Amino acid sequence: MKSGDNIAATILAAGLSSRLGAFKPLLTLRGRLIIEVIINLFREAEISDIVVVVGYEAERIIPS
């Protein structure tokens, strides 16, 4: 990425996950929460403007 590039990421984590039967953002992948894995991948790509859209189960995603 070139200096000055304005790239942002939006992560949609607001759904019910009813077909899966478990709340996807809080499932684990390689010992970490999926939401953490996704955020870290964006950070590794030098994207610092990251927005997570929450709705259902928001209190479980937003750090206290």
C-alpha positions as CSV (number, residue, x, y, z in Angstrom):
1,M,0.0,0.0,0.0
2,K,1.3,3.5,-0.8
3,S,1.6,6.2,1.8
4,G,-1.5,8.3,1.7
5,D,-3.8,5.6,0.6
6,N,-7.1,6.0,2.4
7,I,-8.5,2.5,2.8
8,A,-11.0,1.5,5.5
9,A,-12.5,-1.8,6.4
10,T,-16.0,-2.6,7.5
11,I,-16.7,-5.8,9.3
12,L,-20.4,-6.9,9.5
13,A,-21.0,-8.7,12.8
14,A,-24.6,-7.8,13.4
15,G,-26.4,-10.9,12.2
16,L,-28.2,-13.6,14.1
17,S,-26.2,-16.5,12.6
18,S,-29.4,-18.6,12.8
19,R,-28.4,-21.1,10.0
20,L,-25.1,-21.9,11.8
21,G,-26.7,-22.1,15.2
22,A,-23.7,-20.3,16.8
23,F,-22.7,-16.6,16.8
24,K,-20.0,-16.5,14.1
25,P,-17.9,-13.6,15.4
26,L,-17.3,-15.4,18.7
27,L,-16.4,-18.8,17.2
28,T,-12.8,-19.7,17.5
29,L,-10.3,-20.2,14.7
30,R,-6.7,-21.3,15.5
31,G,-7.4,-20.6,19.2
32,R,-8.6,-17.0,18.7
33,L,-12.0,-15.5,18.2
34,I,-12.9,-15.1,14.5
35,I,-13.6,-11.3,15.0
36,E,-10.0,-11.0,16.4
37,V,-8.5,-12.9,13.5
38,I,-10.3,-10.7,11.0
39,I,-9.3,-7.4,12.7
40,N,-5.7,-8.6,13.0
41,L,-5.6,-9.5,9.2
42,F,-6.7,-6.0,8.4
43,R,-4.1,-4.5,10.7
44,E,-1.4,-6.7,9.1
45,A,-2.5,-5.2,5.8
46,E,-1.8,-1.8,7.4
47,I,-5.5,-0.8,7.4
48,S,-6.0,1.1,10.6
49,D,-9.5,2.5,9.9
50,I,-11.6,-0.5,10.9
51,V,-15.3,-0.3,11.7
52,V,-17.2,-3.3,13.2
53,V,-20.9,-3.1,12.7
54,V,-22.7,-4.7,15.6
55,G,-26.3,-5.4,16.4
56,Y,-27.4,-8.7,17.7
57,E,-25.2,-9.7,20.7
58,A,-23.4,-6.4,20.5
59,E,-22.6,-6.5,24.3
60,R,-20.7,-9.7,23.7
61,I,-18.5,-8.1,21.0
62,I,-17.8,-4.6,22.4
63,P,-15.0,-4.8,25.0
64,S,-16.2,-3.6,28.4
